[in-house]
């Protein structure tokens, strides 16, 4: 799982970064030292965006020290991807008992331990730190139901044209009627709904995140 943290480092078939004579040993050192910094982040029970930005900066500085930063295939750590992967590790660590630990061994047989993690990094806070422009809109669409959520507090599976998607329903009154059996729907039925969409972009105009939520269920179309 920890290996997922290093997807920003792309190595060619010769285990060397393009256009540079950087050997496998240097690459492994970078990966292992970056991993150590990330383990320290978790063990220090850090979770704030500013602390995450410092971790990404430290990894980037390490790449520069190793001569990796200037290579063609290297990209600066993306703090949103980093946050998601750290959250995955924290999720796994949170399942450990008080006397259990993850033991991680590097190529030199040096071991590091991860015990209980910290609270998860708030991904919305990370997105907001990266966002320079947010575009919001409301539209009315038809969604074909693929799978229902009988608890009413998570996402439903829908189909919109050829696209499958998960969307949360925020229409509490309709959900309450559904849970009480006053509204009957089955997979294959369509819902005419009003949706709220949000698209967040960074300073370069790249899409950081998109979110779609159903704010009102307007009508049910039966699959006859």
C-alpha positions in Angstrom: 0.0 0.0 0.0 2.8 2.4 0.8 4.2 2.0 -2.7 1.1 3.9 -3.9 2.6 7.1 -2.6 5.2 7.1 -5.4 3.1 7.0 -8.5 4.4 10.4 -9.5 7.8 8.8 -10.1 7.8 7.1 -13.5 10.7 4.8 -14.3 11.5 3.4 -17.7 12.3 -0.2 -18.6 16.0 0.3 -17.7 15.1 1.5 -14.2 16.5 4.9 -15.1 14.8 8.2 -15.6 14.7 9.5 -19.1 17.5 11.8 -20.3 19.5 11.3 -17.2 22.0 8.7 -16.0 20.4 8.2 -12.6 20.9 4.7 -11.4 18.5 2.4 -9.7 20.3 2.9 -6.4 19.6 6.6 -6.4 16.0 6.1 -7.3 15.6 3.6 -4.5 17.2 6.0 -2.1 14.7 8.7 -3.1 11.7 6.4 -2.7 12.9 5.0 0.6 13.7 8.4 2.1 10.5 9.9 0.8 8.6 7.0 2.4 10.4 7.6 5.7 9.2 11.2 5.6 5.6 10.1 5.0 5.8 7.5 7.8 7.1 10.3 10.1 4.1 12.4 9.0 1.7 9.7 10.1 3.5 8.8 13.3 3.6 12.5 14.2 -0.2 12.4 13.9 -0.3 15.3 11.4 -3.4 15.9 9.3 -3.5 19.7 8.4 -3.2 21.0 4.9 -0.2 23.2 5.8 1.6 20.2 7.2 0.8 18.2 4.1 2.2 21.0 1.9 5.4 20.9 4.0 5.7 17.1 3.4 5.3 17.6 -0.4 7.9 20.3 -0.3 10.3 18.1 1.6 9.8 15.3 -0.9 10.4 17.7 -3.8 13.6 19.1 -2.1 14.8 15.5 -1.7 14.2 14.9 -5.4 16.3 17.9 -6.2 19.1 16.7 -3.9 19.2 13.4 -5.6 19.3 15.0 -9.1 15.9 13.5 -10.0 13.8 16.7 -10.0 15.2 17.9 -13.4 14.4 14.7 -15.2 11.8 14.4 -17.9 9.5 12.0 -16.0 9.5 13.6 -12.6 6.5 15.7 -11.5 6.2 17.5 -8.2 4.1 15.7 -5.6 0.4 16.4 -5.9 -0.8 17.1 -2.4 -4.4 15.8 -3.2 -3.0 12.5 -4.4 -0.6 12.4 -1.5 -3.5 13.1 0.9 -5.6 10.3 -0.5 -2.8 7.8 -0.2 -1.9 8.8 3.3 -5.6 8.5 4.2 -5.6 4.9 2.7 -2.6 4.1 5.0 -4.3 5.7 8.0 -7.4 3.6 7.3 -5.4 0.4 7.3 -3.4 1.5 10.4 -6.6 2.4 12.3 -7.7 -1.2 12.2 -4.6 -2.3 14.3 -5.0 -3.0 18.0 -3.0 -1.0 20.5 -0.2 -3.6 20.6 0.0 -4.1 16.8 2.2 -2.3 14.3 3.0 -2.4 10.6 6.7 -3.2 10.0 8.2 -1.8 6.8 11.6 -3.0 5.6 13.7 -1.2 2.9 16.3 -2.6 0.5 19.0 -2.3 3.2 16.9 -4.2 5.7 16.3 -1.1 7.7 12.9 -1.4 9.4 10.4 1.3 10.3 7.1 0.9 12.2 3.7 2.4 11.9 1.4 2.2 14.9 -2.0 3.8 15.4 -2.5 6.6 12.8 -4.1 10.0 13.1 -7.4 11.4 12.0 -7.8 11.5 8.2 -6.8 14.4 6.2 -9.9 16.5 5.1 -9.8 16.1 1.3 -12.2 19.0 0.8 -9.7 21.3 2.7 -7.0 20.1 0.4 -9.1 20.8 -2.7 -10.0 24.3 -1.4 -6.3 25.0 -0.9 -5.6 24.1 -4.5 -8.7 25.8 -6.0 -8.5 29.2 -7.6 -11.9 29.0 -9.3 -15.1 27.0 -8.6 -18.0 26.8 -11.1 -21.4 25.8 -9.8 -24.6 25.0 -11.6 -28.0 23.4 -11.2 -29.7 21.3 -13.9 -32.6 18.9 -14.3 -31.8 15.4 -15.7 -33.1 11.9 -15.8 -31.1 9.2 -14.0 -31.8 5.5 -14.5 -31.6 3.6 -11.1 -29.0 0.8 -11.1 -28.8 0.2 -7.3 -30.7 1.6 -4.4 -29.5 2.7 -1.0 -32.0 1.5 1.5 -30.4 3.4 4.4 -30.7 6.6 2.6 -27.4 8.1 3.9 -25.0 7.1 1.1 -24.7 7.2 -2.7 -27.1 5.6 -5.1 -25.9 4.0 -8.4 -27.3 5.5 -11.5 -26.9 5.4 -15.2 -26.9 8.6 -17.3 -26.7 7.8 -21.0 -23.8 5.4 -21.3 -22.2 6.7 -18.1 -22.4 5.0 -14.7 -22.2 7.2 -11.7 -22.8 7.3 -7.9 -24.8 10.3 -6.6 -25.9 11.2 -3.2 -29.6 12.3 -2.7 -30.0 15.3 -0.4 -33.8 15.5 -0.7 -34.6 14.4 2.9 -38.4 14.5 2.6 -38.3 12.2 -0.4 -35.8 9.9 1.3 -38.0 9.6 4.4 -41.0 8.7 2.2 -38.8 6.1 0.4 -37.6 4.5 3.7 -41.2 4.4 5.0 -42.4 2.6 1.8 -44.5 5.6 0.7 -42.4 5.8 -2.5 -41.6 2.6 -4.4 -38.8 2.5 -6.9 -36.9 -0.4 -8.4 -33.7 -0.7 -10.5 -34.6 0.2 -14.0 -36.9 3.1 -13.0 -35.8 6.6 -13.8 -35.8 9.6 -11.5 -36.2 13.1 -12.9 -34.1 15.1 -10.5 -32.6 18.5 -9.9 -28.9 18.2 -9.5 -26.2 20.6 -8.1 -22.8 20.4 -9.6 -19.5 21.9 -8.5 -16.3 21.9 -10.5 -13.0 23.1 -8.9 -10.0 24.2 -10.9 -6.4 25.0 -10.0 -4.4 28.0 -11.1 -3.5 26.3 -14.4 -7.1 25.6 -15.2 -6.9 21.9 -14.5 -9.9 20.2 -12.9 -9.2 19.2 -9.3 -12.5 17.7 -8.4 -16.2 17.6 -9.5 -19.2 16.8 -7.4 -22.8 16.1 -8.3 -25.6 15.8 -5.7 -29.3 15.4 -6.1 -31.1 18.3 -4.3 -34.6 17.4 -5.3 -36.4 14.3 -6.7 -39.1 15.7 -9.1 -40.7 12.6 -10.7 -40.4 8.9 -11.1 -40.5 7.2 -14.5 -41.5 3.6 -14.4 -39.6 1.0 -16.5 -42.6 -0.6 -18.3 
